[in-house]
Amino acid sequence: MAVTDGDSITAAQYNGLQSRINTIMGTGSGTNGYGQTLASSQVSAGDVITAAQFDNLRTDINKANNHQS
């Protein structure tokens, strides 16, 4: 699900991205995952995504990038 500049992100789009970063940084599955505690978490369907929630997700993405770089 692509998001265009200026569009609102849905809870489903946010949760999809958060789930992918959880697979990398969190407990993962099988041999995947770094076992780190995430700053971000899933949101409920219909929730408005707050700036703080997006900041937490961005923090997790940056940690994954730093770890892999």
N, C-alpha and C positions, 0 to 999 in steps of 0.2 A: 504494500500500500504506500504509494508515494504521497508525499506532502509537498505542496507548492508553497513558496514564500508568501506569507500573508494568510495562509490557511490555518485553521485550528486543527490541532491534533486530537484524535479520538482516544478514548481509554484503550480501545483494542490496539491501536497503532503504538501507543506508549507501552502497553504491556508486552507486545511482540518484541520491541527493542529491548525492554528490560529483561525479558526472558532470555534473549540471546546473550546479553552481557552476563547474566547469572550463570549461564552454561560455561562461560569462559572464566569468570572470576570467582563464582560461588562453588558450591559442592559439585556441580556438573553432573555428569553421568558416566559411569564406568571409569575410564582413565582420564576423562575431561575434567577441567575445573581446577583452580588454584586453591580452593578452600578458604577464600577470604570472605570476611563479612562485608556485605554490600551496604552502601549508604542509601540506595534506592530500593523501592519495593513496588509490588503490583498495586494498581488502583482498581476500584470497583467500576463496573460498567456504568456509564452515564456521568461519572465524576468529571469535574473541570480540573484539568492538570494545572497545578500551581507552579509558580516560578521556583519555589523551593524544591518541589519534586523534580523538576527538570534539572535544576542545579545538582541535585543528588545523583541523578542518572548521568549527567555530564562528568561528575567526579569519578564515578565508576568506570566510564568509558576511558577517561584520561589515565586512570590507574592501569587498566588493561593495556593501553598503548605504551605507557612507560615501562611496564613489565616486559612487554614483547620487543621493545626497541633496544 
